[in-house]
Amino acid sequence: MALELTDQNFDQEISKGVVLVDFWAPWCGPCKMQGPIVDELAEELKDKEGVKISKLNVDENQSKAGEYQVMSIPTIKIFKDGKDVETMVGMQNKDVLLEMIDKHSS
């Protein structure tokens, strides 16, 4: 399972390494398809040093969604050592997400 982020733990959780954040909401159709892919990725990469796979519910955590100007969901952002380094909007397949993570973690 992907790590659940909140407005409270967000900055601490993204501060080190490469962190994929899936910005989603329970009512969003494409998010419901993206969620299992993100969870699968979290399972596959759980032992990979310096990589975290996480989710942020934008309905419950509007502060961070606003701070990072998430207008459409699902939005996937990659953070490296606390910096926003890449953004993709819309449903993404696992290969694309793996490629993004590899690009920033090598």
C-alpha positions in Angstrom: 0.0 0.0 0.0 1.1 3.5 -0.8 1.9 5.8 2.2 -1.0 8.1 3.1 0.1 11.7 3.2 -1.6 14.5 4.9 -1.1 18.3 5.1 0.6 17.6 8.5 3.1 14.9 7.4 3.7 16.0 3.8 6.8 18.1 4.1 8.5 15.6 6.4 7.7 12.6 4.2 9.0 14.3 0.9 12.1 15.8 2.4 14.5 12.9 1.6 15.0 10.7 -1.5 12.6 10.3 -4.4 8.9 10.4 -3.5 6.1 9.8 -5.9 2.8 11.5 -4.7 -0.5 10.6 -6.3 -2.9 13.5 -5.7 -6.4 12.0 -5.8 -10.0 12.1 -4.5 -12.5 9.3 -3.8 -15.1 10.6 -6.2 -12.7 10.8 -9.2 -13.1 8.0 -11.8 -9.6 8.1 -13.2 -8.2 8.2 -9.7 -10.0 4.9 -8.9 -8.0 3.4 -11.8 -4.8 5.0 -10.9 -4.9 4.0 -7.2 -4.3 0.2 -7.7 -1.4 1.0 -10.0 0.2 3.3 -7.4 -0.4 0.6 -4.7 1.2 -2.1 -6.9 4.2 0.2 -7.5 4.5 0.8 -3.7 4.5 -3.0 -3.2 7.2 -3.6 -5.9 9.4 -0.8 -4.7 9.0 -1.2 -0.9 12.5 -2.4 -0.4 14.1 0.1 -2.8 16.4 2.5 -0.8 15.5 6.2 -1.0 12.2 5.7 -2.9 8.7 6.3 -1.4 5.3 5.8 -3.1 2.5 7.9 -1.6 -1.0 9.3 -2.0 -2.6 12.5 -0.9 -6.4 12.8 -0.7 -7.0 16.4 -2.1 -10.5 16.6 -0.4 -9.0 16.0 3.0 -5.8 17.9 2.4 -6.6 21.0 0.4 -3.7 23.0 1.7 -0.9 21.0 0.0 -3.0 20.4 -3.1 -3.3 24.2 -3.3 0.3 24.9 -2.5 1.4 22.7 -5.5 -1.4 24.0 -7.8 -3.1 20.7 -8.3 -6.0 21.7 -10.5 -6.9 18.3 -12.1 -6.7 14.8 -10.7 -5.2 12.4 -10.7 -1.9 14.4 -10.7 1.3 12.6 -10.0 4.3 14.5 -8.8 7.8 13.4 -8.2 9.7 15.1 -5.4 13.5 14.7 -5.0 14.9 15.8 -1.6 11.8 18.0 -1.0 11.9 19.6 -4.5 9.1 19.2 -7.0 11.0 17.8 -10.0 8.2 16.4 -12.3 4.5 16.5 -12.8 2.1 14.4 -14.8 -1.6 15.0 -15.0 -4.1 12.3 -15.8 -4.0 8.5 -15.6 -0.5 7.0 -16.0 0.5 3.4 -16.5 3.0 1.6 -14.3 5.8 1.6 -16.9 5.7 5.4 -17.2 5.8 5.8 -13.4 8.7 3.4 -13.0 10.6 5.3 -15.7 10.0 8.6 -13.9 11.2 7.1 -10.6 14.3 5.6 -12.2 15.1 8.8 -13.9 15.2 10.7 -10.7 16.7 8.1 -8.4 19.8 7.2 -10.4 
